[in-house]
Amino acid sequence: MADQCKRCGATLDGVADRCPTCKSFAPRNQAARTVGLRAVHQPAELRMTADELMAGIVSDLGGDSELSTLERSYVRKIGDLEITLRL
């Protein structure tokens, strides 16, 4: 079953990142992954700062073995938030 554009209803071929009719992004496109939090390649200085922050938080909480699944998720979200704020 082919995807349809949510804006204009045109049938999408499944490999296009944009609708050929209205040029809006297609579902599951990869073109939007060039900047921001979901970027394929985030700037190294941002990633390093976030990684250092997350490592410090994990250390403050007693190490990775002491964290619950929920706490590890919160630490990752704090790292993502740090990157987002710096962008």
A tleap script that builds the chain and sets N, CA, C and O, in Angstrom:
source leaprc.protein.ff14SB
mol = sequence {
  NMET ALA ASP GLN CYS LYS ARG CYS GLY ALA
  THR LEU ASP GLY VAL ALA ASP ARG CYS PRO
  THR CYS LYS SER PHE ALA PRO ARG ASN GLN
  ALA ALA ARG THR VAL GLY LEU ARG ALA VAL
  HIE GLN PRO ALA GLU LEU ARG MET THR ALA
  ASP GLU LEU MET ALA GLY ILE VAL SER ASP
  LEU GLY GLY ASP SER GLU LEU SER THR LEU
  GLU ARG SER TYR VAL ARG LYS ILE GLY ASP
  LEU GLU ILE THR LEU ARG CLEU
}
set mol.1.N position { 0.846 -1.180 0.000 }
set mol.1.CA position { 0.000 0.000 0.000 }
set mol.1.C position { 0.893 1.247 0.000 }
set mol.1.O position { 1.744 1.395 0.877 }
set mol.2.N position { 0.711 2.119 -0.952 }
set mol.2.CA position { 1.517 3.332 -1.091 }
set mol.2.C position { 1.063 4.380 -0.090 }
set mol.2.O position { -0.114 4.466 0.260 }
set mol.3.N position { 2.031 5.178 0.364 }
set mol.3.CA position { 1.706 6.285 1.260 }
set mol.3.C position { 0.997 7.382 0.495 }
set mol.3.O position { 1.149 7.521 -0.719 }
set mol.4.N position { 0.224 8.154 1.226 }
set mol.4.CA position { -0.411 9.331 0.647 }
set mol.4.C position { 0.075 10.560 1.397 }
set mol.4.O position { 0.313 10.518 2.604 }
set mol.5.N position { 0.215 11.641 0.668 }
set mol.5.CA position { 0.598 12.913 1.263 }
set mol.5.C position { -0.526 13.368 2.192 }
set mol.5.O position { -1.696 13.367 1.812 }
set mol.6.N position { -0.161 13.751 3.399 }
set mol.6.CA position { -1.163 14.190 4.366 }
set mol.6.C position { -1.705 15.576 4.046 }
set mol.6.O position { -2.784 15.949 4.507 }
set mol.7.N position { -0.950 16.345 3.248 }
set mol.7.CA position { -1.398 17.694 2.904 }
set mol.7.C position { -2.321 17.702 1.691 }
set mol.7.O position { -3.409 18.275 1.743 }
set mol.8.N position { -1.888 17.065 0.590 }
set mol.8.CA position { -2.671 17.165 -0.646 }
set mol.8.C position { -3.304 15.843 -1.092 }
set mol.8.O position { -4.131 15.835 -2.004 }
set mol.9.N position { -2.926 14.732 -0.464 }
set mol.9.CA position { -3.516 13.445 -0.808 }
set mol.9.C position { -2.882 12.741 -1.987 }
set mol.9.O position { -3.373 11.690 -2.397 }
set mol.10.N position { -1.813 13.276 -2.548 }
set mol.10.CA position { -1.146 12.648 -3.691 }
set mol.10.C position { -0.516 11.323 -3.269 }
set mol.10.O position { -0.110 11.164 -2.117 }
set mol.11.N position { -0.436 10.392 -4.184 }
set mol.11.CA position { 0.193 9.103 -3.916 }
set mol.11.C position { 1.706 9.259 -3.980 }
set mol.11.O position { 2.237 9.845 -4.924 }
set mol.12.N position { 2.398 8.731 -2.973 }
set mol.12.CA position { 3.860 8.833 -2.896 }
set mol.12.C position { 4.473 7.506 -3.310 }
set mol.12.O position { 3.896 6.447 -3.063 }
set mol.13.N position { 5.636 7.560 -3.937 }
set mol.13.CA position { 6.262 6.336 -4.446 }
set mol.13.C position { 6.994 5.533 -3.382 }
set mol.13.O position { 7.462 4.432 -3.671 }
set mol.14.N position { 7.107 6.043 -2.167 }
set mol.14.CA position { 7.737 5.296 -1.083 }
set mol.14.C position { 9.203 5.579 -0.882 }
set mol.14.O position { 9.734 5.269 0.185 }
set mol.15.N position { 9.883 6.151 -1.849 }
set mol.15.CA position { 11.302 6.464 -1.700 }
set mol.15.C position { 11.558 7.973 -1.691 }
set mol.15.O position { 12.648 8.412 -1.323 }
set mol.16.N position { 10.583 8.752 -2.084 }
set mol.16.CA position { 10.750 10.203 -2.123 }
set mol.16.C position { 10.676 10.782 -0.718 }
set mol.16.O position { 9.886 10.332 0.112 }
set mol.17.N position { 11.503 11.780 -0.462 }
set mol.17.CA position { 11.464 12.470 0.822 }
set mol.17.C position { 10.395 13.556 0.852 }
set mol.17.O position { 9.963 13.985 1.921 }
set mol.18.N position { 9.975 13.995 -0.327 }
set mol.18.CA position { 8.971 15.049 -0.429 }
set mol.18.C position { 7.877 14.646 -1.409 }
set mol.18.O position { 8.092 13.846 -2.320 }
set mol.19.N position { 6.713 15.218 -1.198 }
set mol.19.CA position { 5.590 14.999 -2.098 }
set mol.19.C position { 5.900 15.675 -3.439 }
set mol.19.O position { 6.321 16.831 -3.452 }
set mol.20.N position { 5.703 14.983 -4.561 }
set mol.20.CA position { 5.997 15.598 -5.860 }
set mol.20.C position { 5.019 16.722 -6.216 }
set mol.20.O position { 5.330 17.561 -7.061 }
set mol.21.N position { 3.849 16.748 -5.587 }
set mol.21.CA position { 2.843 17.751 -5.909 }
set mol.21.C position { 3.004 19.018 -5.082 }
set mol.21.O position { 3.158 20.110 -5.629 }
set mol.22.N position { 2.968 18.866 -3.745 }
set mol.22.CA position { 2.984 20.065 -2.879 }
set mol.22.C position { 4.326 20.301 -2.191 }
set mol.22.O position { 4.508 21.312 -1.513 }
set mol.23.N position { 5.262 19.372 -2.364 }
set mol.23.CA position { 6.631 19.483 -1.833 }
set mol.23.C position { 6.714 19.411 -0.307 }
set mol.23.O position { 7.740 19.790 0.259 }
set mol.24.N position { 5.665 18.936 0.377 }
set mol.24.CA position { 5.748 18.756 1.831 }
set mol.24.C position { 6.518 17.465 2.111 }
set mol.24.O position { 6.605 16.593 1.247 }
set mol.25.N position { 7.077 17.344 3.323 }
set mol.25.CA position { 7.830 16.148 3.670 }
set mol.25.C position { 6.918 14.939 3.707 }
set mol.25.O position { 5.792 15.012 4.200 }
set mol.26.N position { 7.412 13.827 3.182 }
set mol.26.CA position { 6.663 12.575 3.170 }
set mol.26.C position { 6.833 11.868 4.516 }
set mol.26.O position { 7.795 12.139 5.234 }
set mol.27.N position { 5.918 10.969 4.866 }
set mol.27.CA position { 6.084 10.194 6.095 }
set mol.27.C position { 7.384 9.391 6.046 }
set mol.27.O position { 7.767 8.887 4.989 }
set mol.28.N position { 8.053 9.274 7.176 }
set mol.28.CA position { 9.300 8.514 7.321 }
set mol.28.C position { 10.418 9.007 6.407 }
set mol.28.O position { 11.277 8.228 5.994 }
set mol.29.N position { 10.406 10.311 6.092 }
set mol.29.CA position { 11.471 10.853 5.241 }
set mol.29.C position { 12.757 10.967 6.035 }
set mol.29.O position { 12.740 10.979 7.266 }
set mol.30.N position { 13.857 11.048 5.333 }
set mol.30.CA position { 15.157 11.212 5.968 }
set mol.30.C position { 15.742 12.601 5.724 }
set mol.30.O position { 16.779 12.937 6.295 }
set mol.31.N position { 15.104 13.403 4.895 }
set mol.31.CA position { 15.623 14.725 4.565 }
set mol.31.C position { 15.624 15.655 5.763 }
set mol.31.O position { 16.472 16.543 5.853 }
set mol.32.N position { 14.694 15.470 6.679 }
set mol.32.CA position { 14.608 16.348 7.842 }
set mol.32.C position { 15.679 16.036 8.878 }
set mol.32.O position { 15.804 16.760 9.866 }
set mol.33.N position { 16.445 14.986 8.677 }
set mol.33.CA position { 17.446 14.579 9.654 }
set mol.33.C position { 18.811 15.206 9.381 }
set mol.33.O position { 19.839 14.561 9.589 }
set mol.34.N position { 18.832 16.436 8.926 }
set mol.34.CA position { 20.108 17.075 8.627 }
set mol.34.C position { 20.530 18.060 9.703 }
set mol.34.O position { 21.713 18.382 9.806 }
set mol.35.N position { 19.593 18.546 10.509 }
set mol.35.CA position { 19.911 19.494 11.570 }
set mol.35.C position { 19.113 19.134 12.808 }
set mol.35.O position { 18.157 18.360 12.749 }
set mol.36.N position { 19.517 19.704 13.918 }
set mol.36.CA position { 18.749 19.556 15.136 }
set mol.36.C position { 19.037 18.272 15.899 }
set mol.36.O position { 20.014 17.575 15.626 }
set mol.37.N position { 18.180 17.978 16.847 }
set mol.37.CA position { 18.369 16.855 17.751 }
set mol.37.C position { 18.397 15.529 17.020 }
set mol.37.O position { 19.142 14.636 17.423 }
set mol.38.N position { 17.626 15.364 15.972 }
set mol.38.CA position { 17.544 14.106 15.246 }
set mol.38.C position { 18.547 14.030 14.086 }
set mol.38.O position { 18.475 13.127 13.253 }
set mol.39.N position { 19.455 14.963 14.045 }
set mol.39.CA position { 20.436 14.998 12.959 }
set mol.39.C position { 21.300 13.746 12.968 }
set mol.39.O position { 21.648 13.218 14.023 }
set mol.40.N position { 21.634 13.290 11.787 }
set mol.40.CA position { 22.492 12.125 11.658 }
set mol.40.C position { 23.868 12.430 12.241 }
set mol.40.O position { 24.447 11.599 12.941 }
set mol.41.N position { 24.386 13.611 11.955 }
set mol.41.CA position { 25.700 14.008 12.462 }
set mol.41.C position { 25.549 15.309 13.232 }
set mol.41.O position { 25.407 16.381 12.643 }
set mol.42.N position { 25.580 15.204 14.544 }
set mol.42.CA position { 25.521 16.401 15.369 }
set mol.42.C position { 26.937 16.948 15.514 }
set mol.42.O position { 27.901 16.183 15.476 }
set mol.43.N position { 27.073 18.257 15.680 }
set mol.43.CA position { 28.405 18.827 15.861 }
set mol.43.C position { 29.128 18.161 17.033 }
set mol.43.O position { 28.538 17.950 18.093 }
set mol.44.N position { 30.395 17.836 16.839 }
set mol.44.CA position { 31.160 17.091 17.845 }
set mol.44.C position { 31.224 17.813 19.182 }
set mol.44.O position { 31.156 17.178 20.235 }
set mol.45.N position { 31.354 19.131 19.147 }
set mol.45.CA position { 31.467 19.866 20.412 }
set mol.45.C position { 30.173 19.786 21.218 }
set mol.45.O position { 30.210 19.801 22.449 }
set mol.46.N position { 29.032 19.701 20.540 }
set mol.46.CA position { 27.767 19.543 21.258 }
set mol.46.C position { 27.646 18.140 21.830 }
set mol.46.O position { 27.228 17.972 22.976 }
set mol.47.N position { 28.002 17.140 21.052 }
set mol.47.CA position { 27.899 15.753 21.514 }
set mol.47.C position { 28.831 15.520 22.689 }
set mol.47.O position { 28.451 14.859 23.656 }
set mol.48.N position { 30.053 16.055 22.622 }
set mol.48.CA position { 31.003 15.850 23.703 }
set mol.48.C position { 30.493 16.480 24.997 }
set mol.48.O position { 30.569 15.857 26.056 }
set mol.49.N position { 29.984 17.683 24.930 }
set mol.49.CA position { 29.473 18.362 26.115 }
set mol.49.C position { 28.318 17.580 26.726 }
set mol.49.O position { 28.263 17.413 27.944 }
set mol.50.N position { 27.410 17.106 25.909 }
set mol.50.CA position { 26.272 16.339 26.403 }
set mol.50.C position { 26.733 15.016 27.006 }
set mol.50.O position { 26.228 14.603 28.049 }
set mol.51.N position { 27.691 14.346 26.355 }
set mol.51.CA position { 28.211 13.088 26.888 }
set mol.51.C position { 28.888 13.303 28.234 }
set mol.51.O position { 28.726 12.498 29.151 }
set mol.52.N position { 29.646 14.388 28.352 }
set mol.52.CA position { 30.296 14.695 29.626 }
set mol.52.C position { 29.266 14.977 30.713 }
set mol.52.O position { 29.422 14.530 31.849 }
set mol.53.N position { 28.223 15.711 30.372 }
set mol.53.CA position { 27.152 15.997 31.318 }
set mol.53.C position { 26.481 14.706 31.774 }
set mol.53.O position { 26.263 14.507 32.970 }
set mol.54.N position { 26.152 13.826 30.826 }
set mol.54.CA position { 25.484 12.569 31.178 }
set mol.54.C position { 26.398 11.688 32.037 }
set mol.54.O position { 25.937 11.065 32.993 }
set mol.55.N position { 27.681 11.634 31.704 }
set mol.55.CA position { 28.618 10.842 32.499 }
set mol.55.C position { 28.724 11.375 33.928 }
set mol.55.O position { 28.803 10.602 34.882 }
set mol.56.N position { 28.726 12.702 34.067 }
set mol.56.CA position { 28.766 13.299 35.405 }
set mol.56.C position { 27.526 12.992 36.218 }
set mol.56.O position { 27.620 12.722 37.415 }
set mol.57.N position { 26.366 13.031 35.582 }
set mol.57.CA position { 25.120 12.719 36.287 }
set mol.57.C position { 25.105 11.260 36.723 }
set mol.57.O position { 24.729 10.949 37.853 }
set mol.58.N position { 25.518 10.362 35.821 }
set mol.58.CA position { 25.562 8.936 36.158 }
set mol.58.C position { 26.515 8.706 37.323 }
set mol.58.O position { 26.209 7.939 38.236 }
set mol.59.N position { 27.664 9.366 37.295 }
set mol.59.CA position { 28.632 9.247 38.382 }
set mol.59.C position { 28.051 9.758 39.699 }
set mol.59.O position { 28.222 9.126 40.741 }
set mol.60.N position { 27.369 10.891 39.653 }
set mol.60.CA position { 26.753 11.458 40.855 }
set mol.60.C position { 25.701 10.536 41.463 }
set mol.60.O position { 25.487 10.534 42.675 }
set mol.61.N position { 25.053 9.758 40.611 }
set mol.61.CA position { 23.996 8.860 41.075 }
set mol.61.C position { 24.513 7.482 41.467 }
set mol.61.O position { 23.718 6.596 41.782 }
set mol.62.N position { 25.828 7.282 41.454 }
set mol.62.CA position { 26.406 6.032 41.938 }
set mol.62.C position { 26.876 5.083 40.859 }
set mol.62.O position { 27.243 3.948 41.165 }
set mol.63.N position { 26.878 5.503 39.618 }
set mol.63.CA position { 27.345 4.651 38.532 }
set mol.63.C position { 26.203 3.991 37.781 }
set mol.63.O position { 25.065 3.964 38.249 }
set mol.64.N position { 26.525 3.457 36.607 }
set mol.64.CA position { 25.520 2.880 35.730 }
set mol.64.C position { 24.805 1.687 36.371 }
set mol.64.O position { 23.610 1.488 36.155 }
set mol.65.N position { 25.530 0.904 37.150 }
set mol.65.CA position { 24.926 -0.288 37.753 }
set mol.65.C position { 23.877 0.056 38.810 }
set mol.65.O position { 23.046 -0.784 39.154 }
set mol.66.N position { 23.912 1.272 39.320 }
set mol.66.CA position { 22.964 1.689 40.359 }
set mol.66.C position { 21.705 2.343 39.803 }
set mol.66.O position { 20.761 2.600 40.550 }
set mol.67.N position { 21.681 2.617 38.487 }
set mol.67.CA position { 20.547 3.316 37.899 }
set mol.67.C position { 19.464 2.348 37.438 }
set mol.67.O position { 19.753 1.272 36.914 }
set mol.68.N position { 18.233 2.747 37.641 }
set mol.68.CA position { 17.115 1.981 37.097 }
set mol.68.C position { 16.961 2.332 35.618 }
set mol.68.O position { 17.591 3.268 35.125 }
set mol.69.N position { 16.138 1.590 34.933 }
set mol.69.CA position { 15.872 1.859 33.522 }
set mol.69.C position { 15.306 3.264 33.347 }
set mol.69.O position { 15.692 3.987 32.428 }
set mol.70.N position { 14.407 3.638 34.216 }
set mol.70.CA position { 13.798 4.963 34.146 }
set mol.70.C position { 14.832 6.061 34.380 }
set mol.70.O position { 14.812 7.083 33.693 }
set mol.71.N position { 15.725 5.867 35.328 }
set mol.71.CA position { 16.763 6.865 35.587 }
set mol.71.C position { 17.722 7.000 34.401 }
set mol.71.O position { 18.134 8.108 34.060 }
set mol.72.N position { 18.077 5.876 33.774 }
set mol.72.CA position { 18.941 5.944 32.582 }
set mol.72.C position { 18.251 6.709 31.459 }
set mol.72.O position { 18.888 7.476 30.737 }
set mol.73.N position { 16.950 6.496 31.318 }
set mol.73.CA position { 16.187 7.219 30.303 }
set mol.73.C position { 16.188 8.717 30.594 }
set mol.73.O position { 16.339 9.528 29.680 }
set mol.74.N position { 16.022 9.082 31.849 }
set mol.74.CA position { 16.051 10.499 32.219 }
set mol.74.C position { 17.416 11.122 31.920 }
set mol.74.O position { 17.487 12.254 31.442 }
set mol.75.N position { 18.478 10.406 32.190 }
set mol.75.CA position { 19.831 10.925 31.927 }
set mol.75.C position { 20.016 11.158 30.428 }
set mol.75.O position { 20.574 12.181 30.031 }
set mol.76.N position { 19.553 10.217 29.585 }
set mol.76.CA position { 19.653 10.411 28.126 }
set mol.76.C position { 18.846 11.623 27.675 }
set mol.76.O position { 19.285 12.386 26.814 }
set mol.77.N position { 17.665 11.794 28.261 }
set mol.77.CA position { 16.818 12.935 27.895 }
set mol.77.C position { 17.466 14.256 28.318 }
set mol.77.O position { 17.329 15.258 27.617 }
set mol.78.N position { 18.151 14.270 29.427 }
set mol.78.CA position { 18.873 15.476 29.849 }
set mol.78.C position { 19.978 15.795 28.848 }
set mol.78.O position { 20.191 16.962 28.519 }
set mol.79.N position { 20.685 14.775 28.359 }
set mol.79.CA position { 21.710 14.978 27.333 }
set mol.79.C position { 21.115 15.525 26.050 }
set mol.79.O position { 21.676 16.435 25.440 }
set mol.80.N position { 19.965 14.967 25.631 }
set mol.80.CA position { 19.287 15.466 24.435 }
set mol.80.C position { 18.835 16.908 24.620 }
set mol.80.O position { 18.927 17.720 23.699 }
set mol.81.N position { 18.350 17.219 25.805 }
set mol.81.CA position { 17.920 18.582 26.093 }
set mol.81.C position { 19.106 19.551 26.046 }
set mol.81.O position { 18.972 20.667 25.544 }
set mol.82.N position { 20.236 19.141 26.553 }
set mol.82.CA position { 21.442 19.963 26.515 }
set mol.82.C position { 21.830 20.297 25.071 }
set mol.82.O position { 22.175 21.439 24.765 }
set mol.83.N position { 21.773 19.302 24.189 }
set mol.83.CA position { 22.097 19.524 22.779 }
set mol.83.C position { 21.082 20.480 22.164 }
set mol.83.O position { 21.456 21.404 21.442 }
set mol.84.N position { 19.804 20.262 22.444 }
set mol.84.CA position { 18.760 21.100 21.888 }
set mol.84.C position { 18.933 22.555 22.324 }
set mol.84.O position { 18.804 23.465 21.504 }
set mol.85.N position { 19.217 22.777 23.584 }
set mol.85.CA position { 19.381 24.148 24.071 }
set mol.85.C position { 20.591 24.831 23.437 }
set mol.85.O position { 20.557 26.036 23.185 }
set mol.86.N position { 21.651 24.080 23.178 }
set mol.86.CA position { 22.851 24.661 22.579 }
set mol.86.C position { 22.678 24.934 21.090 }
set mol.86.O position { 23.342 25.809 20.534 }
set mol.87.N position { 21.776 24.176 20.438 }
set mol.87.CA position { 21.529 24.417 19.013 }
set mol.87.C position { 20.757 25.693 18.836 }
set mol.87.O position { 20.447 26.076 17.707 }
savepdb mol mol.pdb
quit
